[in-house]
Amino acid sequence: MATHTEPQDDQTDGPVIAEGVDDEPVERNRRVFTGPTYLVIAVMSAVYALFHMAALNGWSIREWTGVTVPLLPVFPLETWNFRIVHIAGAVLLGFILYAPREFPDDDRGGRHPLDLLAWAGMLPALFACWTALGFAAQIRDGVMWNGVDTGIRSEEIWQYGVPLIAATALGIVIGWLRPRVRGAIAPADLLLGVCGIGVAIYLITIYGTLMRSSTGTPFAPIGISLAAVAGTALIMELTRRVAGLALIVIAAVFLIYVFVGHLLPGFLNAPAIAWERFFSQVYTDAGILGPTTAVSSTYIILFIIFAAFLQASKVGDYFVNFAFAVAGRARGGPAKVAIFASGLMGMINGTSAGNVVATGSLTIPLMKKVGYRPTTSGAVEAAASTGGQIMPPIMGAGAFIMAEITGIPYTEIAIAAIIPAILYFVSIYFMVDFEAAKLGMRGMRDDELPKFRDMARRVFLFLPILILIVALFLGYSVIRAGTLATMAAAVVSWLTPYRMGPRSISKAFEIAGYMSIQIIAVCACAGIIVGVISLTGVGARFSSMLLNIAEANQLIALFFAMCIAILLGMGMPTTAAYAVAASVVAPGLVQLGIPMLTAHFFVFYFAVVSAITPPVALASYAAAGISGSNPMATSVASFKIGISAFIVPFMFFYNSAILMDGSWFEVIRAGTTAVIGVFLLSSGVQGWWVGDRANALFRIGLIVVALFMIEGGLISDLIGIGGAVGLFLLARMVRGTAQA
């Protein structure tokens, strides 16, 4: 995926390190099409992404100017219907592109008897779609539609629900049993895509014409519940294909809890809920169509399109090359390059493991080349890639969900994230620098690096991100700012060899459609869990339990909340982990008296660092696969390198100035002393102090002094500074005695 040299172009005289960083990774269970099939799927993917861009900007223009744009007829689409189409499109594309399991080395082509059964299953699926369209015609003709009329109920059950659920179940089972062919669309997966369309047609028909207050009551049409059963199964199966089993297992546990909660003791006890009532609500804004899908259908997909445009204009390659030019000469240079490059890339793409694959395939071999052990090489990349999701202004996808859930403006969240992000990356920098010092590493030679002056000539490639930042802080909406940044990415490409014309722009939209599938599926699946939490009330009961713990000790309550957030995030994408933790943990912290922004940042940070927390650390495992190291050892090493991230959230609780809440003097003092504290902590953890290895007593002393500095109070800061000066003088004295 990445190589060490790049062909010379007219703007570069020296060697360029990165090539292929912007290439789109192809998962082992993803189909690769050619010929007419590829063209059809490419057009579908591009149209899907373009639909969102047009709809979002249609809304934005109307909100901004009050003018309806005739050329953007999709933007009057009602919000719930827009989200339903958003999910249905991802389901259709997702099942076409992703097989149920990894492809074998020898794809087995040809026809299979199960294909005939899948084509037969298409009949009930299409019949369900036709029936749903018929319901729309009846409603248009004035038929009163509710869950009480026995005639309508019978039609919904036998002519719509049963055929749809049967076809869905058949498609899932056949998908598992049928041998996989990488270059062809499987009939069973096409069947599942049609079932997804059937769910969307019915829900758009019903939600567009009925009072939604009927959901969750006996007046709700049974068809909503049946469509939701099929839709939930489709979302969970697609999520399993694109994101693994971890999130599915958690979602399944929550779904089981709905129906057994009344049998459980203590705070887990929940009222008995009929399946019709639950499923009539789970596919509303109380669940699947709630905050997670609201964010994925607006901000997330917009920034995925932005990232795709940056890929098409090769900005990712430039980011990595720029990082090499700036940091490559320092001792252990490739590790420091990984910090800068992975922070920049991870901020945009929003997935820790995906970022490890994108940049780690280049930086990890180079780290090994200059002397880092394979375990350390993988750990550094995993920790740096994970930190990209707390790097403003984009912060992956979690910041947008935080803004949606809390109602806090996105710009406030981005500003509050500045000092914590600095602390995280400064800590990693110190950790790798001390490791390089202990091992006596050198930096890379000038002839191994791109020339800085050549990189400086192309610094305009940072312009799209700069425009994004400026637009956000000028008060533009996220949609307008993201659209301007996307347009800027296309414009600046004309100053490079990778000029974006109609073909490149259409390719960028195609890539965006592919890239969006995973995050949309994950957000929809997280919506199922959020729906269970809100409908059963378990979140409120959990908050009460947290309050009871806090009566004994608030620190214990925070530690307990940290453990829950990390456990929820183990094996789950950050977006889903934060969405669930925000529903379970954050309300309890707010009830403790912690400000809402602080509480949500607390759980967000631990949801992010769960990607490098043993025993299930997705980013570390991905890095281990590239470095050839032991996955568990790599996860332990990445946990050690990112140790400051486990302390910073507690700083929010003790000193809100870390989140820019206070006077400028308080903020600057808190940030400065925290950076010094992180330096001392890194020195103690790595055992390197005053240019030499530190013994156990010095390491313990450094860690204790660091914690005083990190705490944030004036007295504790003075104690920390005094302790650090004392340790410095003592180390000099010991060294002088040893030399004498």
N, C-alpha and C positions, 0 to 999 in steps of 0.2 A: 504493500500500500504506500509506503514511503521509501524514498531512496536518499542517498547522501549528496547527490549532485543534481543540478538542473541545467538544461541547455542555456547557453548565454543568450541574453536578449539585448536589445539596444540600450537598455537603461542600466545594465549591470556589467561591471568589469570583472569582479572577482567571483569566486564560487558561491553558489547559493545552496544552503543546506537543505531546505525543505522543498519537497515536491510531492503532491498527492495528499497533503493534509486535508484538502477540501473534497477529496473523493468520497463518494457516498459508500459506506460499508454495506456489504450484502450479507445478511444473516444466513445461517446454515439451513433454515427452514423457509427461506424466501425464494419464490420462483423467479426465474430469469427468462424473459420472453424475447423472441426475435420475430422479425418479419411483420406481417399484418397484425398479428396478435399484440405485439409490442406497441404498434402504433395506436391501436384501439385503447389499450390500457393507459398509455401515455397521455392520450387526449382526455380520457376520463379523469386521470389524476390532475392534469393541468386545469381542466374546467372546474373541478372540485375546489382547488385552491383559489382560482380566479373568482368563483362564485362568492367565496368569503370576502375577498378583497373588495369586490364590487358592492356587496351588501353592506359591509362595515362602513365603507366610505360614502355610500348612499345615505346611511343614517347620519354619519358625521356631517356631511354637507347640509342635509336638511336641518340638523340641530344648529349648525354654525350660521347658515344664511336664511333658514326658513323656506328655502326653495326646494320643490320636488324636482328631481332630475329625471326626465323622461327616458334617458338612455340607461338608467339603472333601475329597471322595473322590479328587481328583486327586493329592494330595500324596504318597501312597505310591509314585507313579510313579518308577521307577528312574532314576538320574541320566542314563545314556546315552540311555535312551528319551525322557526329558524334553528333552534337547538335540536329538534327532532330530525330535521333534514341533515344537520351537521353530523349527528350520530349515525344516521342511516347511510350516508355517503361513506363514512369511515368503515362501517360494517361491510358494505358491498366491496369496496376496494381492499379491505383487510383480508377478507376470506379468499378473494381472487389471488392475492399476492402471497399470503402466508399459509403454508401447509401445517397440518396438525403436529407433525414431528419433523426432525431433521431429515434431509434427503440422504439416502444411502450413496455410497461412492459410485455405485453402478445403478443409475436410474432405470427403472423398469418401465418401458414404454408399452404402447399397444393398448388394445381395448381390454376391459375387465368386466366380468359378469356383474359386479356391483355397480358399474356405471349405468347399466340398464335400470337397476333398482333406483338409482339416484334420479335418472330422467323420469322414471315413473313417479317419484316423489315430487317432481316439479308440478304435477297436475293438482294435487291439493294445495300447494303453495300458491299457484296462480289462481286457483279457485278462491282462496282466501283474499287475495288482492282484488279480484273481481267483485267479491261480495262486499268488501270495504268500500269500493267505488259505488256499488249499489246503495249502500247505506247513505252515502253522501247525496245521491239523487233523491232518496226518500226524505231526507232532512230538508233538502231544498224545496221539495214539494209540500212541506208543512207537517210532516209526521213528527209527533212529539216523542222525543227519544229519552228514555230513562230506564232505570234498573228495575222498575216495578212491573211494567207491561210484560206479561208472560210470553206473548207472541214474539216481541222483539228480543226478549231474553233467549228464547229457543233458537231464533235465527242466529244470534251472535254466538251461541255455544256451538251449534252443529254445523252451521254454514261458514263460520269464520274461525272461531277459537280452536276447535278440535282439529280441523285440517291444518291450521297454521302450526300448532304445537307438535302434531304428528310429523309434519314435514321437517320442522326444526330438529326434532329428536333423531329422525332418520338421517338427516344430513350430517349431524355430529358423529353418529355411530359409524356411518359409511366412511366418513373422512378418516377415522382412525383405522378402519380395516383395509381400506383400499391402498395398494402399493402407490408410492408417490412418484410423480414425474415432474421434474423441475421446469421443463420448458412448455408445459401445457396446462390449461385451466382444468381443474378437476370438476366433474359434474356435481359432486357432492358439495363442494365449496360454492359453486355457482348457485346451487339450491339454497344454501344458507344466506347468500346475498339477496336472493329473491324474498326469502322469509323476512329479512331485515326491512325490505321495501314494504312488505305487507304490514308489518308493525307500524311503519311510519304513515302509510296511507290511512289506516284506521284512526290512529291517534290525532293526526292533523284534521281529519273529518270531524271527530268528536270534540276535540279541544277547541276547534275553530267555531263551533256552533252551540256549545253547551255552557252553562254556568259551571265553572270549575269548582265551585264550593261543594258540588255533589261528590267529589272524590273522597273516599274514606267513609261514605255513608251508604245506607241501603239504596239510595236513589242513584248511585253510580252505575252506569251500564256495565254488565258483566264482561262485555267485550274489552273494556279497559284493563281489567284484571288479567284476562286471557292474553291480550297483547303484551302486557307487562311481563307475564311469565315467559313468553317466547323471547321478548326483548332482553330480559335479564339473562336467560340462557345464552343468547347470542353474544352479548357483551362479555360474559364471563369466559366463554370459549375463545373469543377473539383475544381477550386479555391474556389468557393462558398461552396462546400462540406467540404473542409479541412481547410479553413481559415475564413469562415463567409462572410457576405454581404458587409462589409465596402470597401474592395478593389474592389469588383465587381461594387459597385455603382460608385466609382471614375472612374474606367475603362469605365463604360458605359457613364458617363458624357463626358469623353474625346472622345469616339467614336462618340457620337452625335455631339460634337463640330466640328469634321472633316467635317460634311455635313451641318452644320448651321453656321459655322464660318464666311462665307462671308456675313451673314445677321446681324452680331453683330457690335456694334460701337467701336470706340477707339482702344486700343491696342489689344483687343480681335478679331478684324477683321482679317480674314484669306482669302486667295484666295480660290475660289471654286475648289474642288477636286472631280473628278469622282470616283465612288466606285471601278471600275476596277483598276485605277491607285493606289489608296490607298492600297487596299488589295494585289496587286502584290508586294508591298514593305514592308508591315507590317510583313510578314513572312521571312524577310531577316535579315542581321546584322544591319539594320537600325531600327529594332523593336524586334520581339520575339526572333530572333537568335542573338541578340546583346549582349551588355556587361553583362546583368543580367544572361542570359542563358550561356554565355561563362564561367562565374564564377561558376554557379551551376553545370555545367557539368565537371568542373575540381576541383577547390579547395574545394568547399562546399561539394560535394559528397565524396571527399577524406577524409575530416575531419569528415564527418558523419560516414564513415567506421571506422576511428580512434576511435570516440566516442563509436561505437558499440563494438569494441574490448575492450575498457575500461569497458564497461558495463558487457561484458561476463566474464571479469576477476575480477569483483566486486571492481574495483578501486573507483567507486563513493561512495560505502559504506565506504571505507577506508578514503576518503577525509572528509566525514562528521564526522566519528569517530575521526580522527586526529584533526579536528577543535574543537570538544568537549573536547578532552584531553588538548588542548592548552588554550582555552578560557572559558571553562565551569565553572571554579571556580570564574571568575570575577563577579562583581555584574551585575545582569540581564544576566547571562551567556548565556542562549539559544539565546538571541537576537544577541550577539556577535558571537556565533557559526553560526547563520544564515548568518552573513556578510561574514565570511571566506568561509563557505561551499558553499553558493550560488554564491559567486564570482568565485570559482574554477569550479563549475559545469556549471554556466552560460557561462563562457568563452568557454566551449567546445560545449555545445548543441545549443547555439545561439538563443534561443527563451525565452523571458522573462516569458510569461505565462506558458510555458512548464516547465521551471526551478522552478517556484513557486510550481507547482503541485508535482514535483519530490522531492524537499527538504522541501517545506513548510508543507507537510503532517506530517513531523516529528517535525520541529522546531516550528511551530505555536502553537500546543498544549502545548509544553514545555514552550514557552514564557508565555502563559496564566497561566500555572501552577505556575510559580514563581512570578506572580503578574501583568504582562502587561495586559492592557485592550485588548479585542478582536480586536478592531479597530487598536490599535498600533501594535499588534502582526502581523496582516495581512500587515500593512503598511511597517513594517521593512523588512519582507520577500520580498514584492514586490519591494522595493527600492534596496535591495541587489541583487535580481535576475536580475533586469534590468541592474545594474552596471556590471554584468558579461560580457556584450557585449562590454564594453569599456576596458576590462582587457586584456592586451597583455600577451602572444604572439598571441593567436588565435582570440580573439575579436569577437566571434560568426562568422557571415558571412560578416558583413559590411566592414571589413578591406579589404577583397579580392576584393569586388566590387569597393572599393575606389582605390585600386591599378590598377584594370582593366580600370577604367574610366580616372584616372589622369595620368597613366603611371609612377607614383612614385613607386619605389621598395617597396615591402611589408615590408622588414626589416626596412626601414626608417619610414614607418607608425607605425610599432610596437614600435620602439624606441620613436617616438614622443608621443605615447599614455601613456608612463610610468608615468609622473608627473600628468597629468589629472586623470588617474585612481587612483593614490595614493590620490589625493585630494578628489575624490568622496568617496572612501571607508573610509578614515580618517574622513571625515565629518559625514558619517552615524554612524561610531563608536562613535564619540563625542556625536551625537544626542541621541543614545540609552543609552550611559553611563550617560548623564545628566538626562535623563528620569528615569533611574534606581535610581540615587541618590535622585531625588525628591521624588520618591515613597518609598525610604528606602529598596530597594530590596537586597536580598542576592544572592550569587552565588550558584551553585549546590554543593552538598556534594560529597566527594571523592567516597563514595560507589555508587553514581549515575552515575559516569563517567568511561570511559575506562581509564586504567592506561597509563600514558604517556610513560613509558618505553616499554610497549607492542607495542604502536604505533610507537615508535622510531625504534623498531626492524624491522618494515615493511616499513620503509621510502623509501626502494628501489622501492616501487610502484609509487613514483614520477618520476622514471627514464624515462618512455616514454615521459613525458612532458619536462624533462630536455634534452633528446636527440633531441627532436623537436627544442627547443630553440638553442642549440649548433649548430645543423645542419644548421639552418637558418642563424645564424651569421657567420658560416664558409663559407657562400656563396653558399650552396647547393640550388637547386631549391625548391620551395614549395612542388612540387610533390615528389621529392626524400626525402625531410625532413619528410613529412607526412607519406610516406611509411615506412621509417626507424622507425618512432615512433610507427606505427601500428604493425610492426614486434616486436618491443621491448615490446609492451603490451602483446603479446602472449608469449614471452620468460619469462618475469618476473612472469607471472601467474604460472609458474612451481615451483616457490618458495612459493606458497600459496596453500590453500586447493582447489582452483578453477582452476585447471590446464586446459589449453586449448589444447585439442586434435582435431582431424579431425571433430568430431561432434560439439564441441564448436565453432570452426572456421567457420564451415558452418552455424551454428546458428547466429554467429556475422554478416556474410554477409547477412543472411536473415533479421535480425533486421535492418541492414543498408538500405536495399531496402525499407522496410516499412517506416523508419524514413525520407528517402529522398523525399518521395512523396509530402509532404506539401511544403517544401522549393522550390522544382522544379516547382510546380504549381504556387507558389507565384512569383518566379522570371520570369516565362514565362508571367504571367499576367502583372507584372510590365513592361515587355518588350513591351506590347501593348501600355501602357501609354507613355513610352519613345519614341516609334515609332510615336505616334500622335504628341508629342512635337517636334520631329525633322522634321517631314514631313510637319507640318503646320507652323513652325517657331514661335510658340507662346512663346517658351523659350527665343528666342532672343528679342522679343518685351517686355517680362517681364523684362529682364535684362536692357533694355533701360529705362523702367519705374523706376526701382530701382536706376539707375544712376540719373534720374531726382530728385528723392526724396533725394538722397545723396547730391545734390547740396545745399540743405537747411541744412541738418544735417546728417552726416554719422551714428551717433548713432541711429537716427530714422530709417535709412535704414536697419541697423543691426537688430533692434527690429522688423521691418516689416518682414525681412527674417526669424527671429526666429518664428514668429507667423505662417508664411506659412509652415515652416518645421514641426511644432507641429500639425497644422491642417491636413496636409497630413498624418501624422503618427497616428492620432487618429483612433483606431480600425484596423489599418493595421499592419502587421508584420514589424519589423524594417528593414529587407532587402528591402522590397518593398518601404517603406517610404523613406529610404535614396536614393534608385535608382531614384525615382521620384523627390525628392528634389534636388538631384545632377544635374538633367537635367533642373529644373526650376529656382532654387535659386542660386546655386553655380556659374554659369557663370556670373551672375550679380555682385556677390561679387568680383570675379576675376577682372571684369572690373572696380570696385571701386579702384583697386590697391592692394587688399588684396592678399597675396601669395596663390597659388593654394592649398597647403596642409592645410593652416589655414582656407581657405574658405570651403573646403570639410569637415574638422573636425568640423567646426561650424555647418553645417547642419546635419552632422552625429550625433553629440551629441544631438541635439534637436529631431531628428528622434528617437533616443534611448529613451530619457526621455519622449517622448509622451506616452509611456506605463504606466507612473505613473502620467500623467497630466489629471486633470478633464476637461470636464465631461466624456470623453470616455477613460478609462485607463485599458487596457486589463490585465496587470499584477496585478493591484490592485483589479480588479473584481475577478480574479482567486483566489487571496489570501483571499478575503472576503468570497468566497464560502467555504473555509476551516476553517476560523476563526469564521464564523457565524455572522460577523458584517455587517453593512450597506455598500453596495458597494460604494456609493458616499462619505460617511464619510471616508472610507478606502482610497479612491483615494485622498481626500484632505489631509489626514494624511501622505500618502506616498509622496505627492508633498512637504509637509513641511519637511519631513525627507531628501528628496533628493534635497533640495533647492540649495545647492552649485552647483549642476550640471547645474543650470540655470544661474549661474554667471561665471563658468569656461570658457565657450566659448567666453565670452566678454574679458576674460583675454588674449586669443589668439591674439585678435585684438590689445590690448594695449601693450602686452609684449610677443613677439614670443619666448623668452627663455623658456617659459612654455612648448613649443613643441620641446625643445632641440635645438633650433636655436640660437646659440650664444656661447660665450666662456664658459669654465667650471665654472668660477667664476660667470658669469651672470646666468647660469642655476641653480647652487646651491643656489645662493641668491634668485632667483625668486621662486624656489621650497620651500625653507625654509620659506620665508616671506608669501608665499601663504598658507602653512600649518598653520602657526600662525593665518593668517587671517581667515581661515576656522574654526579654533578652536574658535576664538572670535565670528564669525558669528553663530556657533552652540550654543555657550553660550548665545548669545542674543536672538536667536529664542526660545530656550528652557527655558530661564529665570533662569539660574543657574550660579552663579559667586562667586568665592572664597569660595566654600563649603557651599553656602547658596542660598536661592531663591532670585532672583533679581527683584526689582520693575520696573515699566514701564520706568522710566528715565534711569536707568542703562541699560536696554535692548536696548533702542534706541541708547544710547551712544556706546554700544558694537557693534551694527550693523554698525554704522557710522565709528567707528574705524576699523572694519573688512574690510569695503570697501576700506579704505585707504591702508590697508596692501595688499589687493588682487590686487589693481590697478597695482602694480609692479614697479613704479618709485622710485628712491632713496629718493627723498624728501617726497613722499607720504608714503614710508615705515617708514621714521623717524617720521613723524607726527603720523602714526599709532602706532608705538612703544611707543612714548611719551604719546599718549592718553590711551593706554592699561595700562601703568604704573600708570598714574593718576587715572584711574578707579579702579585699584587694591588698591592703597593707600586709595582712598576715601571709598571703600567698607570696608577695615580694620578699618578705622576711624569710620564709621557708626556703624559697629558691636561692636567696643569697647565702643562707647557711649551708645548703646542699652544695653550692658551687665552691664555697670556701673549704 
